[in-house]
Every structure is written in C-alpha cells, then in structure tokens.
Amino acid sequence: MTSESKRWEALKSEYLREVEKALSSVKHPRRYDVLEDVRLHLDQRFSDLAPDRQTPENLRAILNEMGPASDYAELLDAGPAPSIEPVSQKDQLQIAVVYGISFVISLLLSFTIAYNFHNFSLWFLSLFLPLLMPLLVIKLIVFGLFGFYQGRSFSFTSFLKILVAGWISNFLFVFIFFLACYAAPKINPSFEKIIPFENFPQIIFLLDWFFTLVMVCMIQAVGKYQKNQAVSRNNRFLIIIAGVVLSNIILLSFLLPEILRKAKTDDRVDHSTVKSPVSAGEEKGRIVDKIDYPFIDDAQAVGKWKSVDFIQKIEDFEPGVQHWPGDLYLKEMILFPSGSTAGPWTWTKGLIMHPGDRTAAKYNLKNMNGSMYMFFEWKSGDYTIRHMKPHYYVLKKVSSGK
C-alpha cells in the first residue's frame, strides 16, 4: 500500500466514523445501507484519481464534496434514504443469477462431503434434485429481501446480514422439510410412500449453511476488490461468474470419476424381469410385488437384528465400518418363528413382505468375522415409484429366539 493509499484510508475511516455516529441518532432501517453506500462511493472516487493526482488536497476535496456527516442523518430523518449509486434491474438480475449459482454449488458441496465423495447415484436424483428447487427459491427470496442484489460489497455489516439471512433461509427450509417428511405422513399416510428421505443425513443442513456463508462472502469480497480496482461493472460480473464456475469445475473434478463409474451401471429396475417370482407387475406406474407366499421357517433368521449400515450393494459392506453418514431410519428388525415380526412386515424363508406397500424384499444371511449379518432389500418409494434398484439395510444379529 502506497503512502497516498494509507493517507486516504485514514481520512476515509475518520469520515465514515463521523457518518456512523451521525446515523446512530436516527432509528432508520436503512442507516447501515447508507453507510455502506458512502463507503463504496468514497472508494470509487479515490480509484478514479490518477496516481499523480492523489494529493492531500484532492483527497480532502473528495470528502468536502460528500458534505458534512450530519447531512446523511438529516436526509434519513426527513424522508426516504438517499441512493448514492442505484443499481438497475438488469444488474440486480445478474447479481441474483450469481447468487443462485453459488446456492446450487453450496448444496452440491454439502451432499458431496456428507457422502464422502461416494454414492453419487444414491443421492443425486432421489435427494439432491428434489431439495434443490425449494431451497433455491427460499434462499433467493430471503437474500433478496436483505438487499444483497443491490451491488454492495463486503463489510462487517454485510457479514452480519449474511449470517442472519443464511440462518433464516435454512430455518425455513428445515421447517418445510420437517412438514414434508414427518408431519404430512401423520396427516395422510400415503405421503410416506412418495417421500424418499427415510435416511436423509441431517448434517447437510449445517454444511449447506456453512458453504452458503463462504460463497456469499467470497462473492462480496471479490466485488469489493473489483470496485477498488476500478473495474467496469460488466467486467465485475464476468469475473465473479468466472470464479463461481471455476469452483464448480474443481468440485466436478472430484465427482467425475464417481459419475463415470456409476454411468456404466443402470440404476433402474430391468423391466424384462418384472414378471419374476417376486415382482407381480405394475399398478398405475407403481411396482407391486407378489406377497402371498406360504410360510417356510428359517431358523437362522429368527431373532432380533440391529441395523448397522445402509449400502448400495452387498459387496460395499465392511464389518465395523458404517458407510451411511446419517442416522439409520430402520433401527431394528425382530422375526418371530410364526412368520410375523415386531413391525408391519411378515416373512418367509428368503423374503420379508410389507402388506401395506405390497412389496416382497429379499434378504440374505452371511456370517462375517464370527457374527451373523442380514442384507435386507429396502423397497421404499425409490423402488416402487421411481423404479430404482433397492439398496440394502445391513442388520447384525444380536439375539436368537424361539
């Protein structure tokens, strides 16, 4: 920093303190916005000066042109707050698009880290995409109401606004998520069959809040730097968008190997096998399994089983390692010798049937490291409605019973 820049920063800070002191006497909702506008205007005026014209006289002339600090308090007290550097609707739309891209990246980063850069096909279609649109709408509205599309750059005041806006948007999203996943099925049980969030890792809410703060702070910090460097407004938008796109490319470089690997396999149910002994067919696009099987005893299956993991394929399981990042929706399974269970299911050798959902899920038993494990097909709405291959609950046998 040159001596002229240091001198300017000292003069500007003193002037802004006077403006802030004057505005503090006026209880106006836009007093912080006015302070930020003054700061931006001063920075712009200084950047317009050529290096050879950054003399003490010219620096003080800028402050004299701004007028006494008390004038801003009087303007607020008299009526609407002044707008020093208005932003056109086109510019506001451009800024909103940049924020929207950052919100998408924040949610994508949250899912990617929550799933440890694995199981892309497990969460992208069934969890990420259904959540993206409502979360995007909520965030764009909330951040818009807080004035983030007005072209203001980073400051302590704006950081506090980012914290509050991020907290409010995530609170609203969690509230809507709770209604959709928990309250709605209690009002109408049919909702439970179409909501695919039985095992949703709720750490994603916290991760998304954190990454939203980081992305928004980055956008505002870049905007402030470009303004200080006297870059034209159109170029500022291009530079910010380029930074966001670059971040997305870096993220995709981590995901690409997993995406390509998953693309080689089809996650959809093969309809050529719909008429198998388990599947009975479809009813209005919903898969319905054959469930009227006679009971055949399986002594190894009888007893209490505790859930230890939720995996995509049986070979993914490692004893003592939980791949699923969140809480397990299915806590336990108890199979009685008569073919009944402690839950809504019935069972026969090799199959566990759900009469209400009309699904027949296969189970496999394996002895691993001296313990008995059950690999139980989880036929949720992803299977019956979205026609996706079921994933597996892994349950460990904790007790046998007669």
C-alpha positions as CSV (number, residue, x, y, z in Angstrom):
1,M,0.0,0.0,0.0
2,T,1.4,3.4,-1.0
3,S,1.7,6.4,1.3
4,E,-1.2,8.0,-0.6
5,S,-3.4,5.0,-0.1
6,K,-2.6,4.9,3.6
7,R,-3.4,8.6,4.0
8,W,-6.7,8.1,2.1
9,E,-7.6,5.1,4.3
10,A,-7.0,7.2,7.4
11,L,-9.1,10.1,6.1
12,K,-11.9,7.8,4.9
13,S,-12.1,5.9,8.2
14,E,-12.4,9.2,10.1
15,Y,-15.1,10.4,7.8
16,L,-17.0,7.1,8.0
17,R,-16.9,7.2,11.8
18,E,-18.4,10.6,11.8
19,V,-21.2,9.4,9.4
20,E,-21.8,6.3,11.5
21,K,-22.0,8.5,14.6
22,A,-24.5,10.8,13.0
23,L,-26.6,8.0,11.6
24,S,-26.8,6.3,15.0
25,S,-29.0,9.1,16.2
26,V,-31.6,8.2,13.6
27,K,-33.5,4.9,14.1
28,H,-34.0,4.3,10.4
29,P,-33.9,0.7,8.9
30,R,-31.6,1.8,6.1
31,R,-29.0,3.6,8.1
32,Y,-26.5,0.7,7.6
33,D,-27.2,0.7,3.9
34,V,-26.4,4.4,3.7
35,L,-23.1,3.9,5.5
36,E,-22.2,1.2,3.0
37,D,-23.2,3.4,0.1
38,V,-21.0,6.2,1.3
39,R,-18.1,3.8,1.7
40,L,-18.5,2.5,-1.8
41,H,-18.8,6.0,-3.3
42,L,-15.6,7.1,-1.5
43,D,-13.7,4.1,-2.8
44,Q,-14.9,4.7,-6.3
45,R,-13.9,8.4,-6.2
46,F,-10.4,7.5,-5.0
47,S,-10.0,4.9,-7.6
48,D,-10.9,7.5,-10.3
49,L,-7.9,9.6,-9.3
50,A,-4.7,9.1,-11.3
51,P,-1.7,8.3,-9.1
52,D,-0.2,11.7,-9.7
53,R,-3.4,13.4,-8.6
54,Q,-3.7,11.6,-5.3
55,T,-2.5,14.6,-3.3
56,P,-3.7,15.5,0.2
57,E,-5.6,18.5,-1.3
58,N,-7.6,16.3,-3.8
59,L,-8.3,13.7,-1.1
60,R,-9.8,16.3,1.2
61,A,-11.7,17.7,-1.8
62,I,-13.5,14.4,-2.2
63,L,-14.6,14.5,1.4
64,N,-15.7,18.1,1.1
65,E,-17.8,17.2,-1.9
66,M,-19.5,14.5,0.1
67,G,-20.7,17.2,2.6
68,P,-20.9,17.2,6.4
69,A,-21.6,13.8,8.0
70,S,-24.7,15.2,9.7
71,D,-26.4,15.7,6.3
72,Y,-27.0,12.0,5.9
73,A,-28.8,11.8,9.3
74,E,-30.9,14.7,8.3
75,L,-31.8,13.2,5.0
76,L,-32.9,9.9,6.6
77,D,-34.8,11.7,9.3
78,A,-36.6,13.9,6.7
79,G,-37.7,11.1,4.4
80,P,-36.5,8.2,2.2
81,A,-32.9,7.3,2.4
82,P,-30.7,8.6,-0.4
83,S,-29.4,6.3,-3.0
84,I,-25.9,7.2,-4.0
85,E,-25.3,4.5,-6.6
86,P,-28.5,3.0,-7.8
87,V,-28.4,-0.5,-9.3
88,S,-30.5,-1.2,-12.4
89,Q,-32.9,-4.1,-12.6
90,K,-30.7,-5.7,-15.2
91,D,-27.7,-5.6,-12.8
92,Q,-29.8,-6.9,-9.9
93,L,-30.9,-9.8,-12.1
94,Q,-27.3,-10.6,-13.0
95,I,-26.3,-10.5,-9.3
96,A,-29.2,-12.8,-8.4
97,V,-28.1,-15.3,-11.0
98,V,-24.6,-15.3,-9.5
99,Y,-26.1,-15.9,-6.0
100,G,-28.3,-18.6,-7.4
101,I,-25.3,-20.4,-8.9
102,S,-23.5,-20.2,-5.5
103,F,-26.5,-21.6,-3.7
104,V,-26.6,-24.6,-6.1
105,I,-22.8,-25.2,-5.5
106,S,-23.3,-24.9,-1.7
107,L,-25.9,-27.6,-1.6
108,L,-23.9,-29.8,-4.0
109,L,-20.8,-29.4,-1.9
110,S,-22.8,-30.3,1.2
111,F,-24.1,-33.6,-0.3
112,T,-20.7,-34.5,-1.7
113,I,-19.0,-34.1,1.7
114,A,-21.8,-35.7,3.6
115,Y,-21.4,-38.8,1.4
116,N,-17.6,-38.6,1.4
117,F,-17.4,-38.1,-2.4
118,H,-19.2,-41.5,-2.9
119,N,-22.6,-43.0,-3.8
120,F,-23.4,-40.2,-6.3
121,S,-26.3,-42.2,-7.8
122,L,-27.6,-42.9,-4.3
123,W,-28.4,-39.2,-3.6
124,F,-28.3,-37.0,-6.7
125,L,-31.6,-38.0,-8.3
126,S,-33.6,-39.0,-5.2
127,L,-32.4,-36.4,-2.7
128,F,-30.3,-33.6,-4.2
129,L,-32.6,-32.6,-7.1
130,P,-35.9,-32.8,-5.1
131,L,-34.4,-30.5,-2.5
132,L,-32.7,-28.1,-4.8
133,M,-35.6,-26.1,-6.2
134,P,-37.4,-25.3,-2.9
135,L,-34.1,-24.4,-1.2
136,L,-33.1,-22.2,-4.2
137,V,-36.4,-20.4,-4.1
138,I,-36.2,-19.8,-0.3
139,K,-32.6,-18.5,-0.4
140,L,-33.1,-16.2,-3.4
141,I,-36.2,-14.6,-1.7
142,V,-34.6,-14.2,1.7
143,F,-31.3,-12.8,0.4
144,G,-33.2,-10.5,-1.9
145,L,-35.2,-9.2,1.0
146,F,-31.9,-8.4,2.8
147,G,-30.8,-6.3,-0.1
148,F,-27.9,-8.5,-1.4
149,Y,-28.7,-7.8,-5.0
150,Q,-28.1,-4.1,-4.7
151,G,-24.4,-4.4,-5.6
152,R,-23.0,-3.7,-2.1
153,S,-19.6,-5.1,-1.3
154,F,-18.2,-6.9,1.7
155,S,-18.2,-5.2,5.1
156,F,-18.8,-6.1,8.8
157,T,-22.4,-5.0,8.5
158,S,-23.0,-7.1,5.4
159,F,-21.3,-10.1,7.1
160,L,-23.9,-9.9,9.9
161,K,-26.6,-9.8,7.3
162,I,-25.2,-12.9,5.6
163,L,-25.3,-14.7,9.0
164,V,-28.9,-13.7,9.6
165,A,-30.1,-14.3,6.1
166,G,-28.4,-17.7,6.0
167,W,-29.9,-18.7,9.3
168,I,-33.4,-17.6,8.3
169,S,-33.3,-19.3,4.9
170,N,-32.0,-22.6,6.4
171,F,-34.6,-22.4,9.3
172,L,-37.4,-22.0,6.8
173,F,-36.1,-24.9,4.7
174,V,-35.7,-27.2,7.7
175,F,-39.3,-26.3,8.8
176,I,-40.7,-27.1,5.3
177,F,-38.6,-30.3,5.2
178,F,-40.0,-31.4,8.6
179,L,-43.5,-30.8,7.4
180,A,-43.0,-32.8,4.2
181,C,-41.2,-35.7,5.8
182,Y,-42.7,-36.0,9.3
183,A,-45.9,-34.0,9.7
184,A,-47.5,-34.8,6.3
185,P,-47.3,-38.6,6.6
186,K,-49.1,-38.4,10.0
187,I,-51.9,-36.4,8.4
188,N,-52.1,-38.6,5.3
189,P,-50.1,-41.9,5.5
190,S,-50.0,-42.1,1.7
191,F,-47.3,-39.3,1.7
192,E,-44.9,-41.7,3.3
193,K,-44.8,-43.7,0.1
194,I,-43.6,-40.9,-2.1
195,I,-41.2,-39.1,0.2
196,P,-37.7,-40.6,-0.3
197,F,-36.0,-39.1,2.8
198,E,-36.1,-42.0,5.2
199,N,-32.3,-41.9,5.8
200,F,-31.5,-38.3,5.0
201,P,-28.2,-37.2,6.7
202,Q,-29.3,-34.0,8.5
203,I,-25.7,-32.8,8.7
204,I,-26.4,-31.5,5.2
205,F,-28.4,-28.6,6.7
206,L,-25.3,-27.4,8.7
207,L,-22.9,-27.9,5.8
208,D,-25.2,-26.0,3.5
209,W,-25.4,-23.1,5.9
210,F,-21.6,-23.0,6.2
211,F,-20.9,-23.2,2.5
212,T,-23.6,-20.6,1.8
213,L,-21.8,-18.2,4.1
214,V,-18.5,-18.9,2.4
215,M,-19.8,-18.5,-1.1
216,V,-21.7,-15.2,-0.4
217,C,-18.7,-13.8,1.5
218,M,-16.5,-14.7,-1.5
219,I,-18.9,-13.0,-3.9
220,Q,-19.0,-9.8,-1.9
221,A,-15.2,-9.8,-1.3
222,V,-14.5,-10.2,-5.0
223,G,-17.0,-7.5,-5.7
224,K,-15.3,-5.1,-3.3
225,Y,-11.9,-5.9,-4.8
226,Q,-13.1,-5.2,-8.3
227,K,-14.6,-1.9,-7.2
228,N,-11.4,-0.8,-5.5
229,Q,-9.5,-1.7,-8.7
230,A,-12.0,0.5,-10.8
231,V,-13.1,-2.4,-13.0
232,S,-16.2,-1.7,-15.0
233,R,-19.4,-3.2,-13.7
234,N,-19.9,-5.6,-16.6
235,N,-16.4,-7.0,-16.1
236,R,-17.1,-7.4,-12.4
237,F,-20.0,-9.7,-13.1
238,L,-17.9,-11.7,-15.6
239,I,-15.1,-12.1,-13.1
240,I,-17.4,-13.2,-10.3
241,I,-19.2,-15.6,-12.5
242,A,-15.9,-17.0,-13.7
243,G,-14.8,-17.6,-10.1
244,V,-18.1,-19.4,-9.3
245,V,-17.8,-21.5,-12.5
246,L,-14.1,-22.3,-11.6
247,S,-15.2,-23.5,-8.2
248,N,-17.8,-25.7,-9.8
249,I,-15.2,-27.2,-12.2
250,I,-12.9,-28.0,-9.2
251,L,-15.9,-29.7,-7.5
252,L,-16.8,-31.7,-10.6
253,S,-13.2,-32.9,-10.9
254,F,-13.7,-34.8,-7.6
255,L,-17.1,-36.1,-8.7
256,L,-16.3,-37.0,-12.3
257,P,-14.7,-40.4,-11.6
258,E,-17.6,-41.5,-9.5
259,I,-20.1,-40.2,-12.0
260,L,-18.5,-42.1,-14.9
261,R,-18.3,-45.3,-12.8
262,K,-22.0,-45.0,-11.9
263,A,-22.9,-44.2,-15.5
264,K,-21.7,-47.7,-16.5
265,T,-24.4,-49.3,-14.5
266,D,-28.2,-48.8,-14.8
267,D,-29.8,-47.8,-11.5
268,R,-33.2,-48.6,-13.0
269,V,-35.1,-51.8,-12.5
270,D,-34.9,-54.1,-15.5
271,H,-38.5,-54.3,-16.8
272,S,-37.7,-57.6,-18.5
273,T,-37.7,-59.2,-15.1
274,V,-40.9,-57.6,-13.9
275,K,-42.7,-61.0,-14.1
276,S,-40.2,-62.7,-11.8
277,P,-41.4,-64.8,-8.8
278,V,-41.1,-61.6,-6.6
279,S,-42.5,-58.9,-8.8
280,A,-46.2,-59.2,-9.8
281,G,-46.3,-56.2,-12.1
282,E,-47.2,-52.5,-12.0
283,E,-50.3,-50.7,-10.9
284,K,-50.7,-47.1,-12.3
285,G,-46.9,-46.9,-12.7
286,R,-46.2,-48.2,-9.3
287,I,-44.4,-51.6,-8.9
288,V,-46.4,-54.1,-6.9
289,D,-44.7,-57.3,-5.7
290,K,-46.3,-60.8,-5.2
291,I,-46.7,-61.1,-1.4
292,D,-48.9,-64.2,-0.9
293,Y,-46.2,-66.7,-0.2
294,P,-46.6,-69.7,2.2
295,F,-44.6,-69.6,5.3
296,I,-41.3,-71.6,5.3
297,D,-39.3,-71.5,8.5
298,D,-35.7,-70.3,8.6
299,A,-34.1,-70.9,12.0
300,Q,-31.1,-68.7,11.3
301,A,-33.4,-65.7,10.5
302,V,-35.5,-65.9,13.7
303,G,-34.4,-63.4,16.4
304,K,-33.5,-59.8,16.9
305,W,-31.5,-57.9,14.4
306,K,-29.9,-54.4,14.9
307,S,-29.3,-52.1,11.9
308,V,-25.6,-51.2,11.4
309,D,-25.4,-49.7,7.9
310,F,-27.3,-48.7,4.7
311,I,-25.4,-49.5,1.5
312,Q,-25.9,-49.6,-2.3
313,K,-24.5,-53.1,-2.9
314,I,-23.9,-56.0,-0.6
315,E,-20.2,-56.1,-1.5
316,D,-19.9,-52.5,-0.2
317,F,-20.3,-53.6,3.4
318,E,-17.3,-53.8,5.7
319,P,-17.9,-55.1,9.3
320,G,-17.2,-52.3,11.8
321,V,-17.4,-49.5,9.2
322,Q,-20.6,-47.5,8.7
323,H,-20.8,-46.0,5.2
324,W,-24.1,-44.2,5.7
325,P,-23.3,-40.8,7.1
326,G,-26.6,-40.1,9.0
327,D,-28.9,-41.8,11.4
328,L,-30.4,-45.1,10.2
329,Y,-34.2,-44.9,9.7
330,L,-34.7,-48.6,10.4
331,K,-33.4,-49.3,13.8
332,E,-34.0,-53.0,14.2
333,M,-35.9,-56.0,12.9
334,I,-37.4,-58.8,15.0
335,L,-38.5,-62.0,13.2
336,F,-40.7,-64.5,15.1
337,P,-40.9,-68.2,14.3
338,S,-44.6,-67.9,13.2
339,G,-43.8,-65.7,10.2
340,S,-44.7,-62.4,12.0
341,T,-42.5,-59.6,13.0
342,A,-42.4,-56.8,15.6
343,G,-43.2,-54.3,12.8
344,P,-45.6,-54.2,9.8
345,W,-43.9,-57.0,7.9
346,T,-44.4,-60.7,7.6
347,W,-41.8,-63.1,6.4
348,T,-41.0,-66.4,4.9
349,K,-37.6,-68.0,4.1
350,G,-35.7,-65.6,1.9
351,L,-38.4,-62.9,1.8
352,I,-39.8,-60.1,4.0
353,M,-43.2,-58.8,2.9
354,H,-44.9,-55.5,3.6
355,P,-48.7,-56.0,3.1
356,G,-49.4,-52.3,3.1
357,D,-46.8,-51.3,0.5
358,R,-47.2,-54.7,-1.3
359,T,-43.5,-55.3,-1.5
360,A,-41.5,-58.5,-1.1
361,A,-37.9,-57.8,-0.1
362,K,-35.3,-60.4,-0.4
363,Y,-32.9,-61.0,2.5
364,N,-29.5,-62.7,2.5
365,L,-27.7,-64.0,5.6
366,K,-23.9,-64.0,5.9
367,N,-21.5,-65.0,8.6
368,M,-18.7,-62.4,8.8
369,N,-16.0,-62.3,11.4
370,G,-17.9,-64.6,13.7
371,S,-21.2,-62.5,13.5
372,M,-24.3,-63.1,11.5
373,Y,-25.5,-60.3,9.2
374,M,-28.7,-59.8,7.3
375,F,-28.7,-57.9,4.0
376,F,-32.3,-56.7,3.6
377,E,-33.6,-55.0,0.4
378,W,-35.1,-51.6,1.3
379,K,-38.0,-51.2,-1.1
380,S,-39.1,-47.6,-0.5
381,G,-40.6,-45.1,-2.9
382,D,-37.4,-45.1,-4.9
383,Y,-38.2,-48.7,-5.9
384,T,-42.0,-48.7,-6.2
385,I,-42.4,-45.3,-7.8
386,R,-39.1,-44.3,-9.3
387,H,-38.3,-47.9,-10.4
388,M,-34.8,-47.8,-9.0
389,K,-32.9,-50.8,-7.7
390,P,-33.3,-51.1,-4.0
391,H,-30.4,-50.5,-1.6
392,Y,-29.7,-52.7,1.4
393,Y,-30.0,-52.3,5.1
394,V,-27.4,-54.3,6.9
395,L,-28.6,-55.8,10.2
396,K,-26.4,-57.6,12.8
397,K,-28.0,-60.4,14.8
398,V,-28.0,-59.6,18.5
399,S,-30.1,-62.4,19.9
400,S,-31.9,-65.6,18.8
401,G,-35.4,-66.5,19.9
402,K,-37.9,-69.3,19.8
